[in-house]
Amino acid sequence: MIKISPALKPSDLSRKLKRFWELSAEKINLVEKNYDASKGSPVFTIKGKYATRGWTEWTQGFQYGSLILQYDVTGEHPFLVLGRKKTVEVMAPHVSHVGVHDHGFNNVSTYGNLLRLMKEGKIPFNEWEKDFYLLALKISGAIQASRWTVIKDGGFIHSFNGAHSLFVDTIRSCRALILSHCLGHVLQVEGDQRVSLLERAVQHIKATANYSVFYGEGRDAYDVWGRTAHESIFNVKDGNFRCPNSQQGYSGFSTWTRGLAWAMCGFAEELEWFDSAKDKDKSFAEKENILDVMIKAAKATCDFYINSSPADGIPYWDTGAPGLYKLGDYLNEPADPFNDFEPVDSSAAVIAAQGLLRFGRYLGQHGESEAGDRYWLAGLTILNTIFDEPYLSTDPKHQGLLLHSVYHRPNGWDHIPAGSKIPNGESTMWGDYHAREVGLYLQRLIDNETYYTFFNIQ
């Protein structure tokens, strides 16, 4: 269980953040100077150098989104110039990509961040540039919403595995639908039927809460409050749920911690959007009872993460990983990325920390200060660990920023260094990006700047 530091404040991390952003700039420059883009998008490091390995191009938005986040914090113009240039040159196929569930990752991280900076006054206003970002975000949300499976109680955006497959990750792609809806766009299908993107986002959020998250209500023998399944399988002919499954976790009956973190972050940021939404959208949310659904799911997943992570807040890659028992009383000690049995996943930690901070703040603003403080302080506790060694990459030759991140343990894709028995010491593009994203979140609080959300576009 996380040993929550009771007195931490964002400003207490100022020194660590300063060093973090300095290292971040160095790592971005290393990647841009040395990575061979002809091989595909960089995914993870092998011996400290970024390489590609994936089932889809889902990390390119993180690569170029990192440039934009770096500029957001530091104001160093070359990062903006390159981030904007690469978004224009290479991201268009991601906008029209009909075969993935990753539009929130690729397009909100690039086009969305650039439009947000313009709306916040951090880059000069340009009508044509603004319209370019608007069009990309409108289309991205509609394309993502078209990847749709109907089930008995609604529907969901299905994963690249096929129409039967709901991934817990995809809740973060609901941002693409929300942004497109905010911009007045709809999905238009056969017969010129207009489909509400908000309605599809709400249905997907409900499906994730109902099928990807467990609540200790007797659903199966492994039903524990806040546990998540990476994948939920449906019969596409009759719309019935069949079973939990996992692609990157140990099993459908254990909890892949990065999937858990995606849920924590996704529910929290969507709650923030509904809190700021127009009256018409709030009325729709009330009609669908979506707020109560999201609050319950966010509480459950955040509680499970706190209770199932080591004392310093850095989780092992799966809470049911078969070698964990060999680590002894591992939940009451700091995580050990150099152990002989199971790897940690620092990328899950930075994603989860953002979810805890956002949800804690949300509850504090809605009359639940005690619960809100607990989640808020848990998030800061994680960051106090992660923005330091051994997780912060200080080797000037290592291209990654956040160490001890893993990609696909069951497939054995992650590099195991000489003398080790498990993967460690490597980085992933999403881990580095989300470290920067939560770093930006914290930096803006410290500097008393505009509160950072994905929907600061209007």
BAFIDREN-597643 format. One record per residue (C-alpha): residue number from 1; residue in one letter; x, y, z. Coordinates in Angstrom, 1 decimal. Example, Ala and Ser with C-alpha at 12.3 -4.5 7.8 and 13.67 -1.06 7.14 Angstrom:
<atoms>
1, a, 12.3, -4.5, 7.8
2, s, 13.7, -1.1, 7.1
</atoms>
This chain:
<atoms>
1, m, 0.0, 0.0, 0.0
2, i, 1.2, 3.5, -0.8
3, k, 2.7, 5.2, 2.2
4, i, 1.1, 8.6, 1.5
5, s, 3.2, 11.7, 2.5
6, p, 0.6, 13.8, 4.4
7, a, 2.2, 17.2, 4.0
8, l, 3.5, 17.3, 0.4
9, k, 2.7, 20.3, -1.7
10, p, 3.3, 20.8, -5.4
11, s, 5.9, 23.5, -4.7
12, d, 7.9, 20.8, -2.7
13, l, 8.7, 19.2, -6.1
14, s, 9.9, 22.4, -7.7
15, r, 13.6, 21.5, -7.5
16, k, 13.0, 18.0, -8.9
17, l, 10.8, 19.4, -11.7
18, k, 13.5, 21.9, -12.7
19, r, 16.0, 19.0, -13.2
20, f, 13.3, 16.9, -14.9
21, w, 12.7, 19.5, -17.6
22, e, 16.4, 20.0, -18.2
23, l, 16.8, 16.3, -18.7
24, s, 13.7, 16.2, -20.8
25, a, 15.1, 18.7, -23.3
26, e, 18.3, 16.6, -23.5
27, k, 16.4, 13.4, -24.2
28, i, 14.2, 15.0, -26.9
29, n, 17.2, 16.3, -28.7
30, l, 18.9, 12.9, -28.5
31, v, 16.0, 11.2, -30.1
32, e, 15.5, 13.8, -32.8
33, k, 19.2, 13.8, -33.7
34, n, 19.8, 10.0, -33.6
35, y, 16.5, 8.1, -34.3
36, d, 16.0, 6.8, -37.9
37, a, 12.4, 7.7, -38.6
38, s, 12.3, 5.4, -41.7
39, k, 12.1, 2.5, -39.3
40, g, 8.7, 3.6, -38.0
41, s, 7.7, 5.4, -34.8
42, p, 10.0, 5.0, -31.7
43, v, 8.4, 2.8, -29.1
44, f, 10.8, 1.7, -26.5
45, t, 14.5, 1.7, -25.8
46, i, 17.0, -1.1, -26.1
47, k, 20.2, -0.5, -24.3
48, g, 19.2, 3.1, -24.0
49, k, 18.5, 3.7, -27.7
50, y, 14.9, 4.1, -29.0
51, a, 13.7, 1.3, -31.3
52, t, 10.4, 0.4, -32.9
53, r, 8.3, -2.5, -32.1
54, g, 4.5, -2.4, -32.2
55, w, 1.3, -3.7, -33.5
56, t, 0.2, -0.2, -34.7
57, e, 1.7, 3.2, -35.0
58, w, 0.3, 4.4, -31.7
59, t, 3.4, 6.3, -30.2
60, q, 4.1, 8.9, -32.9
61, g, 1.8, 11.4, -31.3
62, f, 3.7, 11.0, -28.0
63, q, 7.0, 11.7, -29.8
64, y, 5.9, 15.0, -31.3
65, g, 3.5, 15.8, -28.5
66, s, 6.5, 15.8, -26.2
67, l, 8.1, 18.6, -28.2
68, i, 5.0, 20.7, -27.7
69, l, 4.8, 20.0, -24.0
70, q, 8.5, 20.9, -23.6
71, y, 7.8, 24.3, -25.3
72, d, 4.7, 24.8, -23.1
73, v, 6.8, 24.7, -20.0
74, t, 10.1, 26.2, -21.1
75, g, 9.1, 28.6, -23.9
76, e, 12.1, 27.4, -25.9
77, h, 11.0, 28.1, -29.5
78, p, 12.9, 25.3, -31.3
79, f, 10.7, 22.7, -29.6
80, l, 7.5, 24.4, -30.9
81, v, 8.9, 24.8, -34.4
82, l, 9.8, 21.2, -34.7
83, g, 6.6, 19.9, -33.0
84, r, 4.4, 22.0, -35.3
85, k, 6.4, 21.0, -38.4
86, k, 6.2, 17.3, -37.6
87, t, 2.5, 17.5, -36.8
88, v, 1.9, 19.0, -40.2
89, e, 4.2, 16.6, -42.1
90, v, 3.5, 13.2, -40.6
91, m, 0.4, 13.2, -38.4
92, a, -2.4, 13.4, -41.1
93, p, -2.6, 9.6, -41.5
94, h, -3.4, 9.3, -37.8
95, v, -6.3, 11.6, -38.2
96, s, -7.9, 9.4, -40.9
97, h, -6.8, 6.1, -39.4
98, v, -9.9, 3.8, -39.2
99, g, -8.1, 0.8, -37.9
100, v, -7.1, 1.8, -34.3
101, h, -8.5, 2.9, -31.0
102, d, -5.6, 5.4, -30.3
103, h, -6.9, 8.7, -31.7
104, g, -6.7, 10.3, -28.2
105, f, -3.1, 9.3, -27.9
106, n, -1.9, 10.4, -31.4
107, n, -4.1, 13.4, -32.3
108, v, -5.0, 15.0, -29.0
109, s, -1.3, 14.9, -28.0
110, t, -0.4, 16.9, -31.2
111, y, -3.2, 18.8, -32.9
112, g, -5.0, 19.2, -29.5
113, n, -2.0, 20.5, -27.7
114, l, -1.2, 23.0, -30.4
115, l, -4.8, 24.3, -30.5
116, r, -4.8, 24.5, -26.7
117, l, -1.6, 26.6, -26.7
118, m, -3.1, 29.0, -29.3
119, k, -6.3, 29.4, -27.3
120, e, -4.3, 30.0, -24.1
121, g, -2.2, 32.7, -25.8
122, k, 1.0, 30.8, -25.5
123, i, 1.6, 30.8, -29.3
124, p, 0.5, 33.6, -31.7
125, f, -3.0, 33.4, -33.1
126, n, -3.3, 32.5, -36.8
127, e, -6.7, 32.0, -38.3
128, w, -5.6, 29.4, -40.9
129, e, -3.4, 27.5, -38.4
130, k, -6.3, 27.4, -36.0
131, d, -8.7, 26.1, -38.7
132, f, -6.1, 23.4, -39.6
133, y, -6.1, 22.1, -36.0
134, l, -9.9, 22.4, -35.7
135, l, -10.5, 20.3, -38.8
136, a, -8.0, 17.6, -37.7
137, l, -9.7, 17.3, -34.3
138, k, -13.2, 17.3, -35.8
139, i, -12.3, 14.5, -38.2
140, s, -10.3, 12.5, -35.6
141, g, -13.2, 12.3, -33.2
142, a, -15.7, 11.2, -35.9
143, i, -13.3, 8.6, -37.3
144, q, -12.7, 7.2, -33.8
145, a, -16.4, 7.1, -33.1
146, s, -17.1, 5.2, -36.3
147, r, -15.2, 2.2, -34.9
148, w, -18.3, 1.1, -33.0
149, t, -19.7, -2.1, -31.6
150, v, -23.4, -2.2, -30.4
151, i, -24.1, -4.2, -27.2
152, k, -27.2, -4.8, -25.3
153, d, -26.8, -1.8, -23.0
154, g, -25.2, 0.6, -25.4
155, g, -21.9, 0.3, -27.3
156, f, -18.2, 0.9, -27.4
157, i, -15.2, 1.9, -29.5
158, h, -13.6, -1.5, -30.3
159, s, -9.9, -2.2, -30.2
160, f, -7.7, -3.2, -33.1
161, n, -8.3, -6.8, -32.1
162, g, -11.8, -6.6, -33.7
163, a, -15.4, -5.8, -33.0
164, h, -15.6, -8.1, -30.0
165, s, -12.9, -6.3, -28.1
166, l, -13.2, -3.5, -25.6
167, f, -9.8, -2.2, -24.3
168, v, -9.7, -0.3, -21.0
169, d, -7.0, 2.0, -22.6
170, t, -9.6, 3.5, -25.0
171, i, -11.2, 5.6, -22.4
172, r, -8.4, 8.1, -23.1
173, s, -9.5, 8.3, -26.7
174, c, -12.9, 9.5, -25.6
175, r, -11.1, 12.9, -25.4
176, a, -11.1, 12.8, -29.3
177, l, -14.8, 12.4, -29.3
178, i, -15.4, 15.1, -26.7
179, l, -13.2, 17.6, -28.5
180, s, -14.9, 17.0, -31.8
181, h, -18.3, 17.4, -30.1
182, c, -17.1, 20.6, -28.4
183, l, -16.3, 21.9, -31.9
184, g, -19.8, 21.3, -33.1
185, h, -19.0, 18.2, -35.1
186, v, -21.0, 15.0, -35.6
187, l, -20.4, 11.6, -37.2
188, q, -22.4, 11.3, -40.4
189, v, -23.2, 7.8, -41.6
190, e, -25.4, 6.1, -44.2
191, g, -28.5, 8.0, -45.2
192, d, -27.0, 11.2, -43.9
193, q, -27.8, 10.1, -40.3
194, r, -26.1, 12.3, -37.8
195, v, -24.7, 10.5, -34.8
196, s, -23.9, 12.4, -31.6
197, l, -20.2, 12.1, -30.6
198, l, -21.1, 13.0, -27.0
199, e, -23.6, 10.1, -26.9
200, r, -21.0, 7.7, -28.2
201, a, -18.4, 8.9, -25.7
202, v, -20.9, 8.5, -22.9
203, q, -21.8, 5.0, -24.0
204, h, -18.1, 4.0, -24.2
205, i, -17.4, 5.4, -20.8
206, k, -20.3, 3.5, -19.4
207, a, -19.2, 0.3, -21.1
208, t, -15.7, 0.7, -19.6
209, a, -17.1, 1.4, -16.2
210, n, -19.5, -1.6, -16.3
211, y, -17.2, -4.2, -17.9
212, s, -13.6, -3.2, -17.5
213, v, -13.9, -2.2, -13.8
214, f, -14.8, -4.6, -10.9
215, y, -16.6, -3.4, -7.8
216, g, -16.6, -6.3, -5.4
217, e, -20.2, -7.1, -6.1
218, g, -19.9, -10.8, -6.8
219, r, -19.3, -10.6, -10.6
220, d, -16.9, -13.5, -10.5
221, a, -14.5, -15.3, -8.1
222, y, -11.9, -12.5, -8.6
223, d, -14.2, -9.6, -8.2
224, v, -12.3, -7.0, -6.1
225, w, -13.1, -3.3, -5.6
226, g, -11.3, -1.4, -8.3
227, r, -9.6, -4.2, -10.2
228, t, -9.6, -3.8, -13.9
229, a, -9.4, -6.1, -17.0
230, h, -7.4, -5.0, -19.9
231, e, -9.8, -6.4, -22.4
232, s, -13.5, -7.3, -22.3
233, i, -14.9, -9.8, -24.8
234, f, -18.4, -9.6, -26.3
235, n, -20.4, -11.7, -28.7
236, v, -21.0, -9.3, -31.5
237, k, -24.0, -11.2, -32.8
238, d, -26.2, -10.8, -29.7
239, g, -24.3, -8.0, -27.9
240, n, -23.7, -10.1, -24.7
241, f, -20.6, -9.8, -22.6
242, r, -18.6, -13.1, -22.5
243, c, -15.4, -12.7, -20.4
244, p, -12.5, -10.6, -19.2
245, n, -9.2, -11.1, -21.1
246, s, -5.8, -9.5, -21.3
247, q, -3.3, -8.7, -24.0
248, q, -0.5, -7.1, -22.1
249, g, -1.3, -8.2, -18.5
250, y, -0.9, -11.6, -16.9
251, s, -4.5, -12.7, -17.3
252, g, -8.1, -11.5, -17.5
253, f, -8.4, -12.3, -13.8
254, s, -5.4, -10.2, -12.6
255, t, -4.8, -6.5, -13.0
256, w, -2.4, -5.1, -15.6
257, t, -1.4, -1.9, -13.8
258, r, -1.0, 0.3, -16.9
259, g, -4.6, -0.5, -17.9
260, l, -5.6, 0.3, -14.3
261, a, -3.8, 3.7, -14.7
262, w, -5.5, 4.4, -18.0
263, a, -8.9, 4.0, -16.3
264, m, -7.9, 6.2, -13.4
265, c, -6.7, 9.0, -15.6
266, g, -9.5, 8.7, -18.2
267, f, -12.4, 8.8, -15.7
268, a, -10.9, 11.8, -13.9
269, e, -10.3, 13.9, -16.9
270, e, -13.7, 13.2, -18.3
271, l, -15.3, 14.2, -15.0
272, e, -13.4, 17.5, -15.3
273, w, -14.9, 18.1, -18.8
274, f, -18.4, 17.4, -17.7
275, d, -17.9, 19.7, -14.8
276, s, -17.1, 22.5, -17.2
277, a, -19.5, 21.5, -20.0
278, k, -22.4, 23.6, -21.4
279, d, -25.8, 23.3, -19.8
280, k, -27.1, 21.1, -22.6
281, d, -24.3, 18.7, -22.2
282, k, -24.7, 18.6, -18.5
283, s, -28.4, 17.9, -18.9
284, f, -27.5, 14.9, -21.1
285, a, -25.0, 13.7, -18.5
286, e, -27.6, 13.9, -15.8
287, k, -30.1, 12.1, -17.9
288, e, -27.6, 9.3, -18.6
289, n, -26.5, 9.3, -14.9
290, i, -22.9, 9.2, -16.2
291, l, -21.4, 11.3, -13.5
292, d, -22.3, 8.8, -10.7
293, v, -21.0, 6.0, -12.9
294, m, -17.6, 7.8, -13.5
295, i, -17.2, 8.8, -9.8
296, k, -17.8, 5.2, -8.6
297, a, -15.3, 3.9, -11.2
298, a, -12.7, 6.5, -10.4
299, k, -13.0, 5.9, -6.7
300, a, -12.7, 2.1, -7.1
301, t, -9.7, 2.2, -9.5
302, c, -7.9, 4.8, -7.4
303, d, -8.4, 2.8, -4.2
304, f, -7.2, -0.3, -5.9
305, y, -4.1, 1.4, -7.1
306, i, -3.3, 2.8, -3.7
307, n, -3.9, -0.5, -1.9
308, s, -2.1, -2.7, -4.5
309, s, 1.1, -0.6, -5.1
310, p, 4.3, -0.7, -3.1
311, a, 4.9, 2.0, -0.4
312, d, 6.5, 4.5, -2.8
313, g, 3.7, 4.3, -5.3
314, i, 5.5, 2.6, -8.2
315, p, 3.6, -0.6, -9.2
316, y, 4.8, -3.9, -10.5
317, w, 3.5, -4.5, -14.1
318, d, 0.6, -6.7, -13.0
319, t, -0.9, -7.2, -9.5
320, g, -1.2, -11.0, -10.2
321, a, 2.2, -11.5, -11.7
322, p, 3.3, -15.0, -10.8
323, g, 6.7, -14.2, -9.3
324, l, 5.5, -11.5, -6.9
325, y, 5.2, -13.9, -4.0
326, k, 9.0, -14.3, -4.2
327, l, 9.4, -10.7, -3.2
328, g, 8.1, -11.2, 0.3
329, d, 6.2, -8.2, 1.8
330, y, 6.6, -6.2, -1.3
331, l, 3.6, -3.9, -0.8
332, n, 5.0, -2.5, 2.4
333, e, 8.4, -1.6, 0.9
334, p, 9.5, 0.6, -1.9
335, a, 9.4, -1.0, -5.3
336, d, 12.6, -2.7, -6.5
337, p, 13.1, -2.3, -10.3
338, f, 16.3, -4.4, -10.1
339, n, 14.7, -7.5, -8.4
340, d, 15.1, -11.0, -10.0
341, f, 11.4, -11.9, -10.4
342, e, 8.9, -9.2, -11.8
343, p, 9.4, -5.8, -13.4
344, v, 7.9, -2.6, -12.2
345, d, 6.1, -0.3, -14.7
346, s, 7.0, 3.4, -14.1
347, s, 4.8, 4.4, -17.0
348, a, 1.8, 3.1, -15.1
349, a, 2.9, 5.3, -12.2
350, v, 3.0, 8.6, -14.1
351, i, -0.4, 7.9, -15.7
352, a, -1.9, 6.9, -12.4
353, a, -0.5, 10.0, -10.6
354, q, -2.3, 12.3, -13.1
355, g, -5.5, 10.5, -12.5
356, l, -5.1, 10.7, -8.7
357, l, -4.3, 14.4, -8.8
358, r, -7.2, 15.3, -11.1
359, f, -9.7, 13.1, -9.2
360, g, -8.6, 14.4, -5.9
361, r, -9.0, 18.0, -7.0
362, y, -12.4, 17.2, -8.4
363, l, -13.7, 15.6, -5.2
364, g, -12.3, 18.5, -3.2
365, q, -14.3, 20.9, -5.3
366, h, -17.4, 18.9, -4.8
367, g, -17.6, 18.6, -1.0
368, e, -15.5, 15.5, -0.5
369, s, -12.3, 17.1, 0.9
370, e, -11.1, 14.2, 3.0
371, a, -11.3, 11.7, 0.1
372, g, -10.0, 14.3, -2.3
373, d, -7.0, 15.0, -0.1
374, r, -6.1, 11.3, 0.1
375, y, -6.0, 10.9, -3.7
376, w, -4.3, 14.2, -4.2
377, l, -1.5, 13.4, -1.8
378, a, -1.1, 9.9, -3.2
379, g, -0.5, 11.5, -6.6
380, l, 2.1, 13.8, -5.2
381, t, 3.7, 10.9, -3.3
382, i, 4.1, 9.0, -6.6
383, l, 5.7, 12.0, -8.3
384, n, 8.0, 12.7, -5.5
385, t, 9.4, 9.2, -6.2
386, i, 9.3, 9.2, -10.0
387, f, 11.0, 12.5, -10.5
388, d, 14.1, 11.2, -9.0
389, e, 16.6, 8.4, -9.4
390, p, 16.4, 5.5, -10.1
391, y, 13.4, 6.4, -12.3
392, l, 14.7, 9.7, -13.8
393, s, 17.2, 8.9, -16.5
394, t, 20.4, 10.9, -15.9
395, d, 22.8, 9.1, -18.2
396, p, 23.6, 11.6, -21.0
397, k, 23.8, 8.7, -23.6
398, h, 20.4, 7.2, -22.7
399, q, 17.6, 8.5, -25.0
400, g, 14.8, 7.8, -22.6
401, l, 13.5, 10.1, -19.8
402, l, 11.6, 7.7, -17.5
403, l, 13.4, 4.5, -16.6
404, h, 11.9, 1.1, -15.7
405, s, 8.9, 1.2, -18.0
406, v, 7.8, -2.0, -19.7
407, y, 5.8, -2.6, -22.9
408, h, 4.7, -6.2, -23.3
409, r, 5.9, -8.6, -20.6
410, p, 3.9, -11.7, -21.8
411, n, 5.3, -11.4, -25.4
412, g, 8.8, -10.9, -24.0
413, w, 9.4, -7.7, -26.1
414, d, 11.2, -5.8, -23.4
415, h, 15.0, -5.7, -23.2
416, i, 16.6, -7.6, -20.3
417, p, 20.0, -6.2, -19.6
418, a, 23.1, -8.4, -19.1
419, g, 23.2, -9.7, -15.5
420, s, 19.5, -9.2, -15.0
421, k, 16.6, -11.7, -15.0
422, i, 13.8, -9.2, -15.8
423, p, 13.4, -6.0, -17.9
424, n, 14.7, -2.8, -16.3
425, g, 16.6, 0.3, -17.1
426, e, 14.6, 1.1, -20.3
427, s, 12.1, 3.7, -21.4
428, t, 8.9, 3.9, -23.5
429, m, 7.6, 6.7, -25.6
430, w, 4.3, 6.8, -23.7
431, g, 6.1, 6.7, -20.4
432, d, 8.2, 9.7, -21.3
433, y, 5.2, 11.6, -22.7
434, h, 3.0, 11.0, -19.7
435, a, 5.8, 11.9, -17.3
436, r, 6.0, 15.2, -19.2
437, e, 2.2, 15.6, -19.2
438, v, 1.9, 15.2, -15.5
439, g, 5.0, 17.3, -15.1
440, l, 3.2, 20.1, -17.0
441, y, 0.1, 19.6, -14.9
442, l, 2.2, 20.1, -11.7
443, q, 4.3, 22.9, -13.2
444, r, 1.3, 25.0, -14.0
445, l, -0.1, 24.6, -10.5
446, i, 3.3, 25.7, -9.0
447, d, 3.5, 28.7, -11.4
448, n, -0.2, 29.6, -10.9
449, e, -0.8, 29.4, -14.7
450, t, -4.0, 28.3, -16.4
451, y, -5.2, 24.9, -15.1
452, y, -4.2, 22.3, -17.7
453, t, -6.9, 20.2, -19.3
454, f, -7.2, 18.6, -22.7
455, f, -10.3, 20.7, -23.4
456, n, -8.7, 24.2, -23.0
457, i, -9.5, 24.8, -26.7
458, q, -12.5, 27.1, -26.7
</atoms>
